[in-house]
Amino acid sequence: MKKRYPMTQPYGWYHIAFSNELQTGDVFPRKFFGKDLVLYRTDGGHAKLLDAFCPHLGAHIGYGGRIDGETIICPFHSWHFDGDGVCIEVPYATKTPELVGKRCLKSWPVVEANRSIYAWFHPRNTSPLFDVILLPEFNDENEDWTDFVTRQWLVKCHIQESHENIIDVTHFKCVHLLEPSFDISYNGHQSRVVMESATDGLSSVSTVTTEYNGPGQTWARYSGFPRFIVLIFQNKIYRPHPPFTDADGPIVEFRQWYRQFYVDEVAVS
């Protein structure tokens, strides 16, 4: 991936699991943001995300770790950690180790909303700069919607590339056989793209409304069924300075908005 994309990970909230995938007492090894992590749910029902490797002798807590109340216990020597990554107990030690009472595992900010678990990523460990947005379709009291169905695809591309695709006007003509019109608005860390197009063989208009709450939390409401283009994205590279034409759409403007989410590098525009 690094050979194809010069960008790093932009900061924001990222979906890391659906809530029903993590039951009370579950402990899972996970890898997000290029880090080995442990995702778990305490006996009190709280979802937590910590760095995975025990500070004692380096065991991965996600493999064999267990839950006791609000603590997670390392499978190797039973060191206990709370949800903030603080070592609170070494049960076999006759003399309290210096690490007891200290934070020795990074705790990642986690929010549970929209029947999902989101984690905050920032390369400088900055606290969350904005909140996760609640979506009415996932409100348990909203009877206008049936239960949701999940489908997953593995697409080997950078997240910015997939987002740029939404406002790539010409590709809609070449790939999806659509002639779209666009309305795009930006508001700080949020943006909204409304695309409308007549669909061949149908009297109705296809509409896709895509909204961004930073790079990580993105949702789309749509009608119409464009062709999926995983094959293209898995085999292309990123061009930082492409020879744009006047018909390619507002990609430059979108890239300028996206730059705010990169921190420790020269932004790629």
Buried (B, 14 or more C-beta within 10 A) or exposed (E): EEEBBEBBBBBBBBBBBEBEBBEEEEBBBBEBBEBBBBBBBBEEEEBBBBBBBBBBEEBBBBEEBBBEEBBBBBBBBBBBBBBEBBBBBBEEEEEEBEBBEEBBBBBBBBBBBBBBBBBBBBBEEEEBBBEBBEBEEBEEEEEEEEEEEEEEEEBEBBBBBEBBBBBBBEBBBEBBEBEBEBEBEBEEBBBEBBBBBBBEEEEEEBBBBBBBBBBBBBBEEEEBEBEEBEEEBEEEEBEEEEEEEEEBBBBEEBBEBBBBBBBEEEBBE
